[in-house]
């Protein structure tokens, strides 16, 4: 999905995201188990899609030690 660079974006914390998804999941589910399952699926999908947009860098951080 392409985004408009001039578009305003919010940056919620993981806790805020979980609370929002959980609220909707419990509102639209018949029971607790269904709500947790729905929330899990939605969060996994959101995180999976978001991880594709994150730029990765192949340069190691300065001062880090790699185990041998």
TORLUM-883033 format. One line per field, with one value per residue (C-alpha): y, z, x. Coordinates in nm, 4 decimals. Layout:
<pts>
north	(Y  ...) $
up	(Z  ...) $
east	(X  ...) $
</pts>
This chain:
<pts>
north	(0.0000  0.3379  0.6315  0.9980  1.1697  1.4747  1.2533  1.2847  0.9576  0.8590  0.6415  0.4457  0.2372  -0.1389  -0.1168  0.1367  -0.0772  -0.3875  -0.2009  -0.0652  -0.3979  -0.5748  -0.3298  -0.3891  -0.7643  -0.7894  -0.5634  -0.7771  -1.1265  -1.3622  -1.4835  -1.4281  -1.7001  -1.5670  -1.2130  -1.3214  -1.5207  -1.2273  -0.9825  -1.2139  -1.2464  -0.8716  -0.7819  -1.0381  -0.9069  -0.5440  -0.6213  -0.8347  -0.5579  -0.2911  -0.4910  -0.4848  -0.1035  -0.0759  -0.0022  -0.2361  -0.1502  -0.4012  -0.1859  -0.3021  -0.0464  0.1029  -0.0267  -0.3531  -0.6772  -0.9823  -1.3201  -1.5501) $
up	(0.0000  -0.0940  0.1379  0.0651  0.2095  0.3150  0.5013  0.8803  1.0550  1.4157  1.5950  1.8658  2.1202  2.1152  2.4354  2.2809  1.9712  2.1770  2.3901  2.0851  1.9004  2.2201  2.2759  1.9279  1.9512  2.2738  2.1333  1.8214  1.9660  2.1226  2.4019  2.5581  2.3630  2.0323  2.1302  2.2128  1.8893  1.6842  1.8583  1.8006  1.4296  1.3840  1.5766  1.3907  1.0566  1.1519  1.2747  0.9704  0.7327  0.9341  0.9353  0.5558  0.5618  0.8044  0.6406  0.7475  0.7551  0.7067  0.8886  1.2402  1.5196  1.6246  1.9525  1.9482  2.0052  1.8149  1.9904  1.8332) $
east	(0.0000  0.1414  0.0903  0.0748  0.3872  0.1835  -0.0641  -0.0574  0.0296  -0.0106  0.2431  0.0631  0.2505  0.2097  0.0042  -0.2332  -0.2694  -0.3446  -0.5999  -0.7814  -0.7877  -0.8945  -1.1796  -1.3174  -1.2638  -1.4651  -1.7359  -1.7890  -1.7357  -1.9865  -1.7549  -1.4136  -1.2309  -1.3596  -1.2551  -0.8992  -0.8746  -1.0035  -0.7695  -0.4726  -0.5451  -0.5902  -0.2737  -0.0654  -0.1880  -0.1223  0.2281  0.3059  0.2022  0.3847  0.7081  0.7155  0.7252  1.0187  1.3508  1.6271  1.9924  2.2727  2.5276  2.6180  2.5893  2.9193  3.0535  2.8610  3.0409  2.9373  2.9729  3.2307) $
</pts>
